[in-house]
Amino acid sequence: MAKSRRVVFTCMAVAAALLVTSALLSGPPRWFGITAFIFVVGLAFGAMISNKSAASKVTAHETDAVTTAEFSIDLLNATLNEMREGLLVIDSEMRVVASNHAARHLFSNVDDSINSRRLTELTRNPGIYDAFLDAVRGKERAGVKVETFAPERRVFDLHVAPLHATDGTAGAVGVFFDVTRLERLELIRQEFLSNVSHELRTPLTSIVALAETLEAGALDDPENNRRFLAIIQKNAARMHRLIDDILELSAIEAGNVKLQRESIQLQPLVEDIISSVSTTAAARNIKVSNLVQTSAEVFADPHRLMQMLTNLIDNAIKFNRDSGTVSVTFKSGDYDRISVEDTGEGIPSHHLDRLFERFYRVDRARSRELGGTGLGLAIVKHLAKSHGGEVSVESRFGEGTRFTIELPRLATDAARMDQ
C-alpha cells in the first residue's frame, strides 16, 4: 500500500510539475511564482529519487503502476528539456541527480554526463556552489547573479530551494533564468537616459546663463541683447527638436506608428524634398540632383518615406564639402533601392557599424553646431525596418558617403496585401 501511494504521489507531482512547466515554456513565470515552480518540480524529482531507491522492492502486481509513473517521469524529462531555463537537481552530497538540456548547455556539456558528478566538477563559480550548499542546509536562495563567459558572456538569475525526497534524502533544486537580454536592455536604457540628460543639459545651461546675463543688465545693451535672445531661441529650438525626435523614436520602437502604405511616384516626392532644402544647399553652393526615373514607383507610407529621405538628403548637405554635390538615385531588383550619395569627407570605417545607434555621432561638435539631435539615423533605421526593409551605408574616407534605403518591391507587397 505504501508503495502504491508512492507511485500515485509521483504521478501527481509529475502532473503538477508538467502544468507549471507548460506555463514556463510560453515565457517567464507570471501567474506561477518562482518559488512555487521550484517546489513543485522539486516535489516531482524528490519522488523520482525515492522511487528509484525503492524500485527493487516493487511487487509484481504494482508493475503496471510503476510503468505508468516511469512514463510520467520520462514525459517530465522531455518537457523540462524544452525549457529555456536551466534546471539542476543535486543530492545531499552535492552530486547532480538530474538536469535539463539548458543546464547542461550552461555548463558547456550537452549530454547527460554531468549527472552523478559533483557540483565542484562542473563549475568553479562560488556563487553557484554557495547557493546550492545553503539550499542543501535548508535555506532558500533567490536572486543570485551568475555570469558565464563560454562560449559567450551570459547572465543568469539563480533561484535555489531545499529539496526533500519522500524517503528523507536531502538535496536542492535550482533554476537558472537567463536575464542577459534584460541586462542589456537595462544598460541601453541607462545609456539612453545619460545621453538625453547630456544633450538637454548643454542648451539648457546656455539658456540659463544668457538669461542671467540679460537680467544682470545686458537686456539694456542694444548691441548684445538681440544676439543673446537669438542664441536662446536657437537652443530652445534644439531642445524642442530633441524632444520631438525622442518621442518619435519611442513611438516607432514601440510599434505605435501605423503605416499607410500606397503606391508612390518617387520622382516628384524627391523633387519636393530637394525644394524644401534648397536654401540650405544654396548657402554652400551644393548641387542636389534628382536622378530618379520618372517611372519609378515604390510601395511605402508617403509621409514616412519623405521623413527618411529628408533626413538623409539634409545630412548629405550638412556634412558635404562646399560646392559639393548630392545625388538621389533609384534601382529596382530584389528590393527597391533608393540611394543618397554625397561628395563629402566620408566616414572612417570604424564608425560605420555604430552609425545608426541612438546619439552616436562621428563628429559630435560639428553635429551639434549643425543642429543635429543624434537620433535622425536611428529613426531612419527603424522606419525602414517597419516597412520590411533596411538602410545601409557605404563610405570611403575622403571620398564621400552613400546611404541606401531598401524596400520590398511594389509588386511583391501589393500581392501580399491582396491575399
C-alpha positions in Angstrom: 0.0 0.0 0.0 2.8 2.4 0.9 4.5 1.7 -2.5 1.2 2.3 -4.3 0.8 5.6 -2.5 4.4 6.5 -3.5 3.6 5.8 -7.2 0.4 7.9 -7.0 2.3 10.6 -5.3 4.9 10.6 -8.1 2.2 10.8 -10.8 0.5 13.7 -9.0 3.8 15.5 -8.5 4.8 15.0 -12.1 1.4 16.2 -13.4 1.7 19.3 -11.3 5.3 19.9 -12.5 4.2 19.5 -16.1 1.4 22.0 -15.5 3.9 24.6 -14.2 6.4 23.8 -16.9 3.9 24.3 -19.6 3.4 27.8 -18.3 7.2 28.4 -18.4 7.5 27.2 -22.0 5.5 30.1 -23.2 7.6 32.7 -21.3 8.8 33.8 -17.9 6.5 32.7 -15.0 3.8 35.3 -14.3 0.8 33.6 -12.7 3.0 31.0 -11.1 5.6 32.2 -8.5 9.2 31.1 -9.0 9.2 29.5 -5.5 6.1 27.6 -6.4 7.7 26.3 -9.6 10.8 25.1 -7.8 8.7 23.5 -5.1 6.5 21.5 -7.5 9.4 20.4 -9.7 11.4 19.6 -6.6 8.5 17.5 -5.4 8.5 15.5 -8.6 12.2 14.9 -8.6 12.1 14.0 -4.9 9.5 11.4 -5.7 11.7 10.2 -8.6 14.7 9.8 -6.3 12.6 7.9 -3.8 11.1 5.6 -6.4 14.4 4.8 -7.9 15.7 3.7 -4.5 12.6 1.6 -3.9 12.3 0.1 -7.4 13.9 -3.2 -6.4 11.2 -3.7 -3.7 8.2 -3.3 -6.0 6.0 -6.4 -6.2 4.6 -7.9 -9.4 1.1 -6.6 -9.0 2.5 -3.0 -8.8 4.4 -3.3 -12.1 1.8 -1.5 -14.2 1.6 1.4 -11.8 5.3 1.8 -11.7 5.4 1.7 -15.5 2.9 4.5 -15.6 4.9 6.5 -13.1 8.1 5.9 -15.2 6.3 7.0 -18.3 5.2 10.2 -16.5 8.8 10.8 -15.4 10.1 10.4 -19.0 7.4 12.8 -20.1 8.6 15.3 -17.4 12.2 14.9 -18.5 11.2 15.5 -22.1 9.2 18.6 -21.2 11.9 20.0 -18.9 14.4 19.6 -21.7 12.3 22.0 -23.8 12.6 24.7 -21.2 14.7 27.8 -21.8 15.5 27.9 -18.1 18.3 25.7 -16.8 17.2 23.2 -14.2 19.7 21.4 -11.9 18.9 19.0 -9.0 21.6 17.8 -6.6 21.6 15.5 -3.6 22.9 16.0 -0.1 26.4 15.1 -1.2 26.3 17.9 -3.8 26.2 15.5 -6.7 24.0 16.2 -9.7 20.9 14.0 -9.7 19.1 15.4 -12.7 19.4 18.2 -15.2 17.8 19.5 -18.3 19.4 20.5 -21.7 19.6 24.2 -20.8 21.5 23.4 -17.6 23.9 21.1 -19.5 24.5 23.8 -22.1 25.1 26.3 -19.3 28.0 24.1 -18.1 29.2 23.5 -21.7 28.0 19.9 -21.7 25.2 18.9 -23.9 24.9 15.2 -22.9 23.9 13.5 -19.6 27.4 13.1 -18.3 27.0 15.8 -15.7 24.6 13.6 -13.8 26.2 11.9 -10.8 29.1 14.4 -10.9 29.9 16.7 -8.0 28.9 20.3 -8.5 32.5 21.4 -8.0 33.5 19.4 -11.1 31.1 21.4 -13.2 31.8 24.9 -12.1 34.3 26.9 -10.1 31.8 29.7 -9.6 31.5 30.3 -5.8 28.1 31.9 -6.2 26.5 28.8 -7.7 28.2 26.5 -5.2 27.3 28.6 -2.1 23.6 28.9 -3.3 23.2 25.2 -3.6 25.1 24.5 -0.4 22.8 26.9 1.5 19.7 25.1 0.0 21.0 21.7 1.0 21.3 23.1 4.5 17.7 24.2 4.3 18.0 27.8 3.3 16.3 29.1 0.1 18.3 31.4 -2.1 16.8 33.8 -4.7 18.2 36.4 -7.0 21.8 35.1 -7.2 23.6 36.7 -10.1 25.6 34.2 -12.1 27.8 35.1 -15.1 29.3 32.7 -17.6 31.8 33.5 -20.3 32.0 30.5 -22.6 31.2 30.3 -25.4 29.8 33.9 -24.8 29.0 36.1 -21.8 25.6 35.2 -20.3 23.9 36.5 -17.2 21.6 34.3 -15.1 19.3 34.9 -12.1 19.6 31.7 -10.0 16.9 30.6 -7.6 17.6 27.6 -5.4 15.3 25.8 -2.9 15.8 22.9 -0.5 14.5 19.5 -1.7 13.4 16.6 0.5 12.6 13.3 -1.1 9.8 11.0 0.3 12.5 8.8 2.0 14.0 11.8 3.7 17.0 12.2 1.3 18.0 15.9 1.3 19.1 17.9 -1.8 18.4 21.1 -3.7 16.7 22.2 -6.9 17.9 25.3 -8.8 16.5 27.2 -11.8 18.8 29.4 -13.9 16.8 32.2 -15.6 18.7 33.8 -18.5 18.5 37.6 -18.0 21.2 38.5 -20.4 18.8 40.4 -22.7 17.2 42.1 -19.8 20.5 43.3 -18.5 21.5 44.5 -22.0 18.2 46.4 -22.3 18.8 48.0 -18.9 22.3 49.1 -20.0 20.8 50.6 -23.1 18.1 52.4 -21.1 20.8 53.8 -18.7 22.9 54.9 -21.6 19.9 56.5 -23.3 19.0 58.5 -20.2 22.6 59.6 -19.8 22.7 60.8 -23.4 19.4 62.6 -23.2 20.5 64.3 -20.0 23.7 65.4 -21.6 22.0 66.6 -24.8 19.5 68.6 -22.9 21.9 70.0 -20.3 24.1 71.7 -22.9 21.4 74.0 -24.5 19.7 74.4 -21.1 22.9 75.6 -19.5 23.4 78.1 -22.3 19.8 79.4 -22.0 20.1 79.9 -18.2 23.5 81.6 -18.5 22.3 84.0 -21.1 19.1 84.7 -19.2 21.1 85.6 -16.1 23.3 87.8 -18.2 20.3 89.7 -19.6 18.8 90.0 -16.2 22.1 91.4 -14.8 21.9 94.4 -17.2 22.6 93.1 -20.8 18.9 93.5 -21.5 19.5 97.2 -21.9 22.5 96.7 -24.1 21.3 97.1 -27.7 24.5 95.6 -29.1 24.1 92.3 -27.3 20.5 91.7 -26.2 19.2 90.7 -29.6 22.2 88.4 -30.1 21.6 86.8 -26.8 17.9 86.3 -27.4 18.7 84.7 -30.8 21.1 82.2 -29.1 18.4 81.5 -26.5 15.8 80.8 -29.3 18.3 78.6 -31.2 19.0 76.5 -28.1 15.3 76.3 -27.2 14.5 75.1 -30.8 17.3 72.5 -30.4 15.7 71.1 -27.2 12.3 71.1 -28.9 13.7 69.1 -31.9 15.4 66.6 -29.5 12.2 66.0 -27.5 10.3 65.6 -30.7 12.8 63.0 -32.0 12.8 61.1 -28.7 9.0 60.8 -28.8 9.1 59.9 -32.4 11.7 57.2 -32.0 10.0 55.8 -28.9 6.7 55.5 -30.8 8.4 53.7 -33.7 10.3 51.3 -31.5 7.1 50.5 -29.5 5.2 49.7 -32.7 2.8 52.6 -32.2 3.4 54.1 -35.7 0.8 52.7 -38.2 2.0 52.8 -41.8 -0.4 53.9 -44.5 1.3 52.3 -47.5 0.5 53.0 -51.0 2.0 53.2 -54.5 4.1 56.3 -54.7 5.6 58.1 -57.7 9.1 58.6 -56.3 10.5 61.2 -58.7 8.1 64.1 -57.7 8.4 63.2 -54.0 12.2 63.5 -54.2 11.7 66.8 -56.0 9.6 68.2 -53.2 12.3 67.3 -50.7 15.0 68.9 -52.7 12.9 72.1 -52.9 12.5 72.1 -49.1 16.3 72.0 -48.5 17.3 74.3 -51.4 18.1 77.3 -49.2 20.5 75.2 -47.1 22.1 73.8 -50.2 22.4 77.1 -51.9 24.1 78.7 -48.9 27.1 76.4 -49.5 26.8 76.2 -53.3 25.9 72.5 -53.1 24.1 71.0 -56.1 21.4 68.4 -55.3 20.4 66.2 -58.3 17.3 64.2 -58.6 18.3 61.2 -60.8 15.3 59.1 -60.1 13.5 57.8 -63.2 10.1 59.4 -63.8 8.6 55.9 -64.0 10.0 54.8 -60.6 7.3 53.7 -58.1 7.7 52.4 -54.6 5.2 50.9 -52.1 5.5 52.8 -48.8 4.0 55.3 -46.4 4.4 58.6 -48.2 4.9 60.6 -45.0 7.4 58.2 -43.5 9.3 57.8 -46.8 9.6 61.6 -47.1 10.8 61.7 -43.5 13.6 59.1 -44.2 14.8 60.7 -47.4 14.6 64.3 -45.9 16.9 63.2 -43.1 19.4 61.5 -45.5 19.4 64.4 -48.0 19.7 67.0 -45.3 22.6 65.1 -43.7 24.3 64.8 -47.2 24.1 68.6 -47.5 25.2 69.4 -43.9 28.3 67.1 -44.0 29.3 67.8 -47.6 32.1 70.0 -48.9 31.4 73.5 -50.1 30.5 73.4 -53.8 29.9 69.6 -53.5 27.1 67.5 -54.9 24.3 65.3 -53.6 22.6 62.8 -55.9 19.5 60.7 -55.4 19.1 57.5 -57.4 16.7 54.6 -57.7 17.3 51.0 -58.7 14.9 48.1 -58.7 15.9 44.5 -58.2 15.1 42.0 -55.5 14.3 45.2 -53.5 13.6 48.8 -54.5 16.7 50.7 -53.6 16.8 54.5 -53.1 20.3 55.9 -52.6 21.5 59.3 -51.4 25.2 59.9 -52.2 27.4 62.9 -51.4 30.9 64.1 -52.1 31.7 64.9 -48.5 34.7 63.9 -46.5 33.4 60.4 -45.9 33.2 58.4 -42.7 36.1 56.4 -41.2 35.3 52.7 -41.4 35.4 52.1 -37.6 32.4 54.3 -37.2 30.1 52.6 -39.8 28.9 49.8 -37.6 27.6 52.2 -35.0 26.3 54.9 -37.2 22.6 54.0 -36.7 22.8 53.9 -32.9 20.9 56.5 -30.9 23.0 59.6 -30.2 26.1 58.2 -32.0 28.0 60.9 -33.8 31.2 60.8 -35.8 31.9 64.4 -35.1 29.9 65.5 -32.0 30.9 69.1 -32.0 30.1 69.6 -35.7 26.9 67.7 -35.5 25.6 69.9 -32.6 26.8 73.0 -34.4 24.7 72.0 -37.4 21.6 71.4 -35.3 21.6 67.6 -35.2 19.9 65.6 -32.4 21.8 62.4 -32.9 18.6 60.5 -33.4 17.9 61.0 -37.1 19.6 57.9 -38.5 18.2 55.8 -35.7 14.7 56.9 -36.8 15.5 56.2 -40.4 16.7 52.7 -39.5 13.5 51.8 -37.5 11.2 53.3 -40.2 12.9 51.2 -42.9 12.5 48.1 -40.7 8.9 48.8 -40.1 8.5 48.8 -43.9 10.1 45.4 -44.1 13.3 46.8 -45.4 16.6 48.2 -44.1 19.0 51.1 -44.5 22.7 50.7 -45.2 25.8 52.9 -45.6 28.9 52.8 -47.7 31.7 55.3 -47.3 35.3 55.8 -48.2 37.1 58.3 -46.0 37.9 61.4 -48.1 35.7 60.4 -51.0 32.1 60.6 -49.8 29.2 58.6 -48.5 26.2 56.7 -49.9 23.1 55.7 -47.8 20.7 53.3 -49.3 17.1 52.5 -48.2 15.9 49.1 -49.3 12.2 48.5 -49.5 10.2 45.4 -50.6 9.2 45.7 -54.2 5.9 47.2 -55.2 4.5 44.0 -57.0 5.5 41.7 -54.1 3.9 43.9 -51.4 0.7 44.5 -53.4 0.3 40.8 -54.0 0.8 40.1 -50.3 -1.8 42.6 -49.3 -4.3 41.2 -51.7 -4.1 37.8 -50.1 
